[in-house]
Amino acid sequence: MFQPLILSLGTAYKVHNAAGRSLGRIEEIVVDREDGCVHYSIVSPGGFLYRGNDLIAVPWRCLEMEYDRNRFS
């Protein structure tokens, strides 16, 4: 049974679409307590300093790390 654990990231990673447009920042990740797998990233799509707006849960498998740019797409 999925037992979520929400972890806040010390550094928010940027998320961009395939065209390079910024979609926001990953603020938190949702991890399964039993197996330690990351299931979702919680993305803040913008606003003043990326705060005070709605959050979006994005399945982790949909994101790909761009190591050379230190961001996800």
C-alpha positions as CSV (number, residue, x, y, z in Angstrom):
1,M,0.0,0.0,0.0
2,F,1.3,3.4,-1.0
3,Q,2.3,5.4,2.1
4,P,3.3,8.9,1.0
5,L,6.1,11.0,2.6
6,I,6.4,14.6,1.3
7,L,9.9,15.9,1.4
8,S,10.8,19.6,0.8
9,L,13.8,20.3,-1.3
10,G,16.4,22.8,0.0
11,T,17.0,23.9,-3.6
12,A,14.1,24.2,-6.0
13,Y,14.9,22.7,-9.4
14,K,13.6,24.4,-12.5
15,V,11.3,22.5,-14.9
16,H,11.1,23.4,-18.6
17,N,9.1,21.9,-21.4
18,A,10.6,20.5,-24.6
19,A,10.6,23.9,-26.2
20,G,12.7,25.3,-23.3
21,R,9.9,27.4,-21.8
22,S,9.9,27.5,-18.0
23,L,7.0,25.7,-16.3
24,G,8.0,26.4,-12.7
25,R,10.1,24.8,-10.0
26,I,10.0,21.6,-8.1
27,E,9.3,22.5,-4.5
28,E,8.8,19.0,-3.0
29,I,8.8,15.3,-3.9
30,V,6.5,12.6,-2.8
31,V,8.2,9.4,-1.8
32,D,6.7,6.0,-0.8
33,R,7.7,5.3,2.8
34,E,7.9,1.5,2.1
35,D,10.1,1.3,-1.0
36,G,11.7,4.7,-1.1
37,C,10.7,5.4,-4.7
38,V,9.8,8.9,-5.8
39,H,6.3,9.0,-7.3
40,Y,5.5,12.7,-7.8
41,S,7.2,16.1,-7.9
42,I,5.2,19.1,-6.6
43,V,5.7,21.9,-9.0
44,S,5.1,25.6,-8.3
45,P,4.2,27.1,-11.7
46,G,5.3,30.7,-10.9
47,G,4.0,33.7,-9.1
48,F,6.1,36.1,-7.0
49,L,9.3,34.2,-6.1
50,Y,7.5,31.0,-7.0
51,R,5.3,31.3,-3.8
52,G,1.7,31.9,-3.0
53,N,0.1,30.0,-6.0
54,D,-1.3,26.6,-6.8
55,L,0.9,23.6,-6.7
56,I,0.8,20.8,-9.4
57,A,1.6,17.2,-8.8
58,V,3.6,15.8,-11.8
59,P,4.4,12.1,-12.0
60,W,8.1,11.6,-11.5
61,R,8.4,9.3,-14.5
62,C,7.4,12.2,-16.7
63,L,10.5,14.2,-15.8
64,E,14.0,13.9,-17.2
65,M,17.0,15.5,-15.6
66,E,19.2,17.7,-17.7
67,Y,22.4,17.4,-15.8
68,D,24.3,20.0,-17.9
69,R,21.7,22.6,-17.1
70,N,20.8,21.5,-13.6
71,R,17.1,21.3,-14.4
72,F,14.3,19.0,-15.4
73,S,12.3,18.8,-18.6
